[in-house]
Amino acid sequence: MAILRPFRAVRPAKEYAAEVVSLPYDVMNRKEAAEMAAGKPYSYLHICRAEIDLPEQENPYDPSVYEKAKSNIAEFLEKGVFIREDKPAFYVYRQIMDGRVQTGLVGCASIDDYQNDIIKKHELTRHEKEIDRINHFDICNADTEPVFFTYKDNAELAALLAEEVKREPEYDITDAQGVKHILWVVDDPAKCEQIETTIREKIPYFYIADGHHRSASAVNVGLKRRDEHPGYTGEEEFNFFMTVVFPDTDMAIFDYNRVVKDLNGNTEEEFLEKISEKFTVEKIEGAGPYRPEAVHTFGMYLKDGWYKLTAKEGTFDEADPIASLDVSVLQENLLAPILGIGDPRSDKRIDFIGGIRGLGELERRVKEDMTVAFALYPVSIAQLIAVADAGLLMPPKSTWFEPKLGSGLFIHEL
């Protein structure tokens, strides 16, 4: 069964929370981060993207970047922008985006649960991205951003959280993207024990929704600390890493779309003829984009407009958790055999666009620097859990979660 325990967070003083909260480090580049933080001396981007404070340092992986992040945390604490909790606490964390509500719990998961697959994964990680967060967490001596987990909803845990949100929240703020972040502090020892026990008895697994690299990095830092402290007991903070866990019933996954640079030597007529072997191709009349309405349907944008593609029988296997995914159907029947995209992780001819940007972004990219775009029907949370339960891995860039967790609202010191 899963472990989640309370911790003494470093977090913004109430009056600074709205100034601190930022998007996560990995959804923007250096230039965008600098623009977002302009005129905002207490934005968390000065910590999660500390290279913006080093004008001479363009390399985001230089050791000076991590040292700057560490010194900025210390400065925020010294100035009272950050406070440190007096005792361990859980945090009930609610986000509201476009009227949709998701309510989770902030705590610390076990690195042993990660290694023993109590925390289930569905994506591969890239070593260079792990190294970046390993250095960030290790030098800052903290998990500086949480991981995003889900779990199969449980009525007893839901009832406990429902009681907590009846109180006045510690934070109730709205970020620059219009997402509300509401936080309740749960520091009563009896309540913390009740929540911890309920999770241990009722929640068999956590599933990584977003943050495979952060999870792997946090675990590696914990293992490194164990090597450095051979007499560790298992109770030290470095044996745990920070996460927000949401019930699967609250989760929403957006589409994760594709754009490709060229038609791999085909004319448009040849391309359409080839894809018609595996897909029913329908030209969409009118100017509007076509958004897939069901699994195994795709929107495709070429310079002459939008098409609806419907996968034919034999292109997917509903009994196979991976082969039945639309990202697999598209990859195996079109991107690889026709467009020559063998490895979408490394092929420079393909790019990926989160559904939050809208289908207009696909049109823009085709008009600007690409040739063809594909809109996908979103993966469901049930599909994600089925893949993880089977011990399998999703194809790259399968899921896009919104809203993103607010960064800077809680830090876990190691």
C-alpha positions as CSV (number, residue, x, y, z in Angstrom):
1,M,0.0,0.0,0.0
2,A,1.1,3.6,-0.7
3,I,2.8,5.9,1.8
4,L,2.2,9.6,2.0
5,R,3.4,11.6,5.0
6,P,3.3,15.2,6.2
7,F,6.3,17.4,6.1
8,R,7.5,20.8,7.3
9,A,7.2,22.9,4.1
10,V,9.0,26.0,3.2
11,R,6.3,28.1,1.5
12,P,5.3,31.7,0.8
13,A,4.0,33.9,3.6
14,K,0.4,34.4,2.9
15,E,0.8,38.0,1.7
16,Y,3.4,36.9,-0.9
17,A,1.8,33.8,-2.3
18,A,0.3,35.5,-5.3
19,E,3.6,37.1,-6.2
20,V,5.6,33.9,-5.8
21,V,3.5,31.3,-7.7
22,S,4.7,30.5,-11.2
23,L,4.3,27.9,-13.9
24,P,6.6,24.8,-13.6
25,Y,10.2,25.1,-14.8
26,D,9.7,22.8,-17.9
27,V,6.9,24.6,-19.7
28,M,8.9,27.6,-20.9
29,N,12.3,28.4,-22.3
30,R,14.8,30.9,-20.8
31,K,13.5,33.9,-22.7
32,E,9.9,33.2,-21.8
33,A,10.8,32.7,-18.1
34,A,12.7,36.0,-18.1
35,E,9.7,37.8,-19.6
36,M,7.3,36.2,-17.1
37,A,9.5,37.2,-14.2
38,A,10.1,40.8,-15.4
39,G,9.3,43.2,-12.6
40,K,8.5,40.4,-10.2
41,P,11.4,40.0,-7.8
42,Y,9.6,37.3,-5.8
43,S,8.4,35.1,-8.7
44,Y,9.4,31.5,-8.1
45,L,11.0,31.5,-11.6
46,H,14.0,33.1,-9.9
47,I,14.4,29.7,-8.2
48,C,13.1,27.1,-10.7
49,R,14.7,28.9,-13.6
50,A,17.5,30.8,-11.8
51,E,19.5,31.2,-15.0
52,I,17.3,34.3,-15.6
53,D,19.2,36.0,-12.8
54,L,22.6,35.3,-14.5
55,P,22.7,37.4,-17.6
56,E,26.1,36.1,-18.6
57,Q,25.1,32.5,-18.1
58,E,23.0,31.2,-21.0
59,N,23.7,27.5,-20.2
60,P,20.7,26.4,-17.9
61,Y,22.7,23.5,-16.6
62,D,25.8,25.3,-15.5
63,P,26.6,24.8,-11.7
64,S,26.2,28.5,-11.1
65,V,22.5,28.2,-12.0
66,Y,21.8,25.7,-9.2
67,E,23.9,27.8,-6.7
68,K,21.9,30.9,-7.6
69,A,18.6,29.0,-7.0
70,K,20.0,27.9,-3.6
71,S,20.9,31.5,-2.7
72,N,17.6,32.8,-3.8
73,I,15.8,30.4,-1.5
74,A,17.9,31.6,1.4
75,E,17.2,35.2,0.4
76,F,13.5,34.6,0.2
77,L,13.6,33.1,3.7
78,E,15.7,35.9,5.1
79,K,13.3,38.6,3.7
80,G,10.2,36.8,5.1
81,V,8.9,36.0,1.6
82,F,9.2,32.3,2.6
83,I,8.3,30.8,5.9
84,R,9.2,27.4,7.4
85,E,6.4,25.4,9.1
86,D,6.8,24.8,12.8
87,K,5.6,21.2,12.5
88,P,4.8,18.6,9.8
89,A,1.6,19.2,7.8
90,F,-0.4,18.0,4.9
91,Y,-1.8,20.5,2.5
92,V,-5.1,20.3,0.7
93,Y,-4.6,21.9,-2.7
94,R,-7.4,22.9,-5.0
95,Q,-7.1,24.2,-8.5
96,I,-9.9,25.7,-10.6
97,M,-9.4,26.2,-14.3
98,D,-12.2,27.2,-16.6
99,G,-14.7,26.2,-14.0
100,R,-13.3,22.7,-13.5
101,V,-12.1,21.8,-10.0
102,Q,-9.5,19.3,-8.9
103,T,-8.6,18.9,-5.3
104,G,-5.5,17.0,-4.1
105,L,-3.3,16.5,-1.2
106,V,0.3,17.6,-0.8
107,G,2.7,15.3,1.1
108,C,5.8,13.3,0.7
109,A,5.9,9.9,-1.0
110,S,8.5,7.2,-0.3
111,I,11.5,6.6,-2.6
112,D,11.2,2.9,-1.7
113,D,7.6,2.9,-3.0
114,Y,9.0,4.3,-6.3
115,Q,11.6,1.6,-6.5
116,N,9.1,-1.2,-5.6
117,D,6.5,0.0,-8.2
118,I,3.9,1.1,-5.6
119,I,4.4,4.3,-7.5
120,K,3.6,3.3,-11.0
121,K,5.2,4.9,-14.1
122,H,4.0,5.1,-17.7
123,E,6.9,7.0,-19.5
124,L,10.6,6.6,-20.0
125,T,12.9,9.4,-18.8
126,R,15.8,11.1,-20.6
127,H,19.1,11.0,-18.7
128,E,20.1,14.6,-19.4
129,K,16.8,15.9,-18.0
130,E,17.2,13.8,-14.9
131,I,20.7,15.1,-14.3
132,D,19.4,18.7,-14.4
133,R,16.8,18.2,-11.6
134,I,19.2,15.9,-9.7
135,N,21.6,18.9,-9.5
136,H,18.9,21.3,-8.8
137,F,17.4,19.3,-5.9
138,D,20.8,18.2,-4.5
139,I,22.4,21.7,-4.5
140,C,19.3,23.4,-3.2
141,N,19.0,20.6,-0.6
142,A,15.3,20.4,-1.4
143,D,12.6,19.1,-3.7
144,T,11.9,22.5,-5.3
145,E,8.8,21.5,-7.3
146,P,6.3,18.7,-6.6
147,V,5.4,15.7,-8.7
148,F,1.9,15.2,-10.0
149,F,0.3,11.8,-9.0
150,T,-3.1,10.3,-9.3
151,Y,-4.8,7.5,-7.5
152,K,-8.1,5.6,-7.8
153,D,-10.6,7.6,-5.9
154,N,-11.5,6.5,-2.4
155,A,-14.6,7.6,-0.5
156,E,-12.9,7.6,2.9
157,L,-10.0,9.8,1.9
158,A,-12.4,12.1,-0.1
159,A,-14.5,12.6,3.1
160,L,-11.4,13.6,5.1
161,L,-10.4,16.2,2.5
162,A,-14.0,17.5,2.2
163,E,-13.9,18.3,5.9
164,E,-10.7,20.3,5.6
165,V,-12.0,22.5,2.8
166,K,-14.8,23.8,4.9
167,R,-12.3,26.0,6.8
168,E,-10.8,29.3,5.7
169,P,-7.9,28.6,3.3
170,E,-4.4,29.8,3.8
171,Y,-4.1,30.9,0.1
172,D,-6.8,31.8,-2.4
173,I,-5.0,33.3,-5.3
174,T,-5.3,33.5,-9.1
175,D,-2.2,33.2,-11.3
176,A,-1.3,35.0,-14.5
177,Q,-2.9,32.2,-16.5
178,G,-6.3,32.6,-14.7
179,V,-5.9,29.4,-12.7
180,K,-7.1,29.6,-9.0
181,H,-4.8,28.0,-6.4
182,I,-6.4,27.4,-3.0
183,L,-4.5,25.9,-0.1
184,W,-5.6,24.6,3.3
185,V,-2.9,23.7,5.9
186,V,-3.6,20.5,7.9
187,D,-1.2,20.5,10.8
188,D,-3.3,18.9,13.6
189,P,-1.3,15.7,14.5
190,A,-4.4,13.6,14.9
191,K,-5.8,14.7,11.5
192,C,-2.5,14.1,9.8
193,E,-2.3,10.6,11.3
194,Q,-5.8,9.8,10.2
195,I,-5.0,10.9,6.6
196,E,-1.8,9.0,6.6
197,T,-3.4,5.8,7.9
198,T,-6.3,6.0,5.4
199,I,-3.9,6.3,2.5
200,R,-1.8,3.4,3.8
201,E,-4.9,1.2,4.3
202,K,-7.0,2.2,1.3
203,I,-4.7,3.4,-1.5
204,P,-2.7,0.5,-3.0
205,Y,-0.9,2.5,-5.7
206,F,0.0,6.0,-6.8
207,Y,0.4,6.7,-10.5
208,I,2.7,9.4,-11.9
209,A,0.6,11.6,-14.0
210,D,3.1,14.4,-14.8
211,G,6.7,14.6,-13.6
212,H,8.5,11.4,-14.4
213,H,11.8,13.2,-14.6
214,R,11.2,15.0,-11.3
215,S,10.3,11.7,-9.6
216,A,13.4,9.9,-10.9
217,S,15.6,12.8,-10.0
218,A,14.2,13.1,-6.5
219,V,14.7,9.4,-5.9
220,N,18.2,9.5,-7.2
221,V,19.1,12.3,-4.8
222,G,17.6,10.3,-2.0
223,L,19.7,7.3,-2.9
224,K,22.7,9.5,-3.1
225,R,22.1,10.8,0.4
226,R,21.7,7.2,1.7
227,D,25.1,6.5,0.3
228,E,26.5,9.6,2.0
229,H,24.8,8.6,5.3
230,P,25.2,4.8,5.6
231,G,23.7,4.9,9.1
232,Y,20.4,6.3,7.9
233,T,17.2,5.0,9.6
234,G,14.7,5.5,6.7
235,E,12.9,8.3,8.5
236,E,15.2,11.1,7.3
237,E,13.5,13.6,4.9
238,F,15.8,12.5,2.0
239,N,13.9,9.1,2.0
240,F,10.8,10.9,0.8
241,F,9.9,13.3,-2.0
242,M,7.2,15.9,-2.5
243,T,4.1,15.2,-4.5
244,V,0.5,16.3,-5.0
245,V,-1.9,13.4,-5.3
246,F,-5.3,13.9,-7.0
247,P,-8.1,11.4,-7.3
248,D,-8.5,10.0,-10.9
249,T,-12.1,11.3,-10.9
250,D,-10.8,14.9,-10.8
251,M,-8.2,14.5,-13.6
252,A,-8.4,15.9,-17.1
253,I,-6.0,15.0,-19.9
254,F,-5.7,17.2,-22.9
255,D,-4.8,16.2,-26.4
256,Y,-1.1,16.1,-27.3
257,N,-0.8,16.9,-31.0
258,R,1.9,16.5,-33.7
259,V,3.3,18.6,-36.5
260,V,5.8,17.3,-39.1
261,K,8.3,19.2,-41.2
262,D,7.7,17.6,-44.6
263,L,5.9,14.8,-46.4
264,N,9.0,12.6,-46.6
265,G,9.3,13.1,-50.4
266,N,5.7,12.6,-51.2
267,T,3.5,15.0,-53.0
268,E,0.2,15.9,-51.3
269,E,-1.6,13.7,-53.7
270,E,0.7,10.7,-53.1
271,F,0.5,11.3,-49.3
272,L,-3.3,11.3,-49.3
273,E,-3.4,8.2,-51.4
274,K,-1.0,6.3,-49.1
275,I,-2.8,7.2,-45.9
276,S,-6.1,6.2,-47.4
277,E,-4.9,2.6,-47.2
278,K,-5.2,2.6,-43.3
279,F,-7.5,5.6,-42.7
280,T,-10.8,6.8,-44.2
281,V,-10.0,10.3,-45.3
282,E,-12.7,13.0,-45.4
283,K,-12.1,16.6,-46.5
284,I,-13.7,19.0,-44.1
285,E,-15.7,21.7,-45.8
286,G,-15.3,25.3,-44.5
287,A,-12.6,27.1,-42.7
288,G,-12.9,25.7,-39.1
289,P,-10.5,23.1,-37.6
290,Y,-11.6,19.6,-37.1
291,R,-11.3,18.4,-33.5
292,P,-11.5,14.6,-33.1
293,E,-14.8,13.5,-31.5
294,A,-13.9,9.9,-30.5
295,V,-11.0,7.5,-30.2
296,H,-9.4,6.4,-33.4
297,T,-10.3,9.6,-35.3
298,F,-7.8,12.3,-36.1
299,G,-7.8,15.8,-37.4
300,M,-5.2,16.5,-40.1
301,Y,-4.2,19.9,-41.4
302,L,-2.5,20.4,-44.7
303,K,-2.1,23.8,-46.5
304,D,-5.3,23.2,-48.4
305,G,-7.3,22.7,-45.2
306,W,-8.6,20.2,-42.6
307,Y,-9.3,16.5,-43.0
308,K,-10.9,13.9,-40.8
309,L,-9.0,10.6,-40.6
310,T,-10.7,7.5,-39.2
311,A,-8.6,4.5,-38.5
312,K,-9.8,1.4,-40.4
313,E,-10.2,-2.0,-38.9
314,G,-6.9,-3.8,-38.3
315,T,-5.0,-0.7,-37.5
316,F,-5.5,-1.1,-33.7
317,D,-6.0,-3.8,-31.1
318,E,-8.4,-2.8,-28.4
319,A,-7.2,-5.6,-26.1
320,D,-3.7,-4.1,-26.1
321,P,-3.3,-1.1,-23.7
322,I,-0.5,0.4,-25.9
323,A,-1.6,-0.6,-29.5
324,S,-5.1,0.8,-28.8
325,L,-3.8,4.3,-27.9
326,D,-4.4,6.8,-30.7
327,V,-0.7,8.0,-30.4
328,S,0.3,4.4,-31.3
329,V,-2.3,4.1,-34.1
330,L,-1.0,7.3,-35.7
331,Q,2.7,6.4,-35.2
332,E,2.5,2.8,-36.5
333,N,0.2,3.4,-39.4
334,L,1.2,6.9,-40.6
335,L,4.1,8.6,-39.0
336,A,6.6,5.8,-39.2
337,P,5.7,4.0,-42.5
338,I,4.7,7.0,-44.6
339,L,6.4,10.0,-43.1
340,G,9.5,8.2,-41.9
341,I,9.3,9.2,-38.3
342,G,10.9,6.1,-36.8
343,D,11.8,7.5,-33.3
344,P,9.7,10.5,-32.3
345,R,11.9,11.1,-29.3
346,S,14.9,12.0,-31.4
347,D,13.6,12.8,-34.9
348,K,14.0,16.6,-35.5
349,R,11.3,16.6,-38.2
350,I,8.5,16.2,-35.7
351,D,7.3,18.5,-32.9
352,F,4.6,18.2,-30.3
353,I,2.0,20.8,-29.2
354,G,0.0,20.6,-26.0
355,G,-3.7,20.8,-26.5
356,I,-3.9,23.8,-24.2
357,R,-2.6,25.9,-27.2
358,G,-5.6,25.0,-29.3
359,L,-5.9,23.8,-32.9
360,G,-5.2,27.2,-34.2
361,E,-1.6,26.6,-33.1
362,L,-1.4,23.7,-35.5
363,E,-2.5,25.9,-38.4
364,R,0.0,28.5,-37.4
365,R,2.9,26.0,-37.4
366,V,1.9,24.5,-40.8
367,K,1.8,28.0,-42.3
368,E,5.1,29.0,-40.6
369,D,7.5,26.1,-40.6
370,M,5.8,22.7,-40.9
371,T,3.9,20.9,-43.6
372,V,1.3,18.7,-41.9
373,A,-0.3,18.6,-38.5
374,F,-2.3,16.0,-36.6
375,A,-4.9,16.6,-33.9
376,L,-5.5,13.6,-31.5
377,Y,-8.3,12.6,-29.3
378,P,-7.1,12.9,-25.6
379,V,-5.9,9.8,-23.8
380,S,-8.2,9.0,-20.9
381,I,-7.1,8.6,-17.3
382,A,-8.4,5.0,-17.4
383,Q,-6.1,4.3,-20.3
384,L,-3.1,5.7,-18.4
385,I,-3.9,3.6,-15.4
386,A,-4.4,0.5,-17.5
387,V,-0.9,1.0,-19.2
388,A,0.7,1.6,-15.8
389,D,-1.0,-1.4,-14.2
390,A,0.2,-3.6,-17.0
391,G,3.8,-2.5,-16.4
392,L,4.0,-0.9,-19.9
393,L,5.2,2.4,-21.2
394,M,3.2,4.9,-23.2
395,P,4.7,6.3,-26.4
396,P,6.4,9.7,-25.9
397,K,4.3,12.8,-25.7
398,S,1.0,10.9,-25.0
399,T,-0.5,13.0,-22.3
400,W,-0.8,16.7,-21.5
401,F,-2.3,17.6,-18.1
402,E,-3.9,20.9,-17.2
403,P,-3.9,22.9,-15.1
404,K,-0.2,22.7,-14.3
405,L,0.7,22.6,-10.6
406,G,1.7,26.0,-9.2
407,S,5.4,26.2,-8.5
408,G,6.7,27.9,-5.4
409,L,3.7,27.2,-3.1
410,F,5.6,24.5,-1.2
411,I,9.2,23.3,-1.0
412,H,10.4,20.1,0.8
413,E,13.8,20.4,2.5
414,L,15.9,17.3,2.5
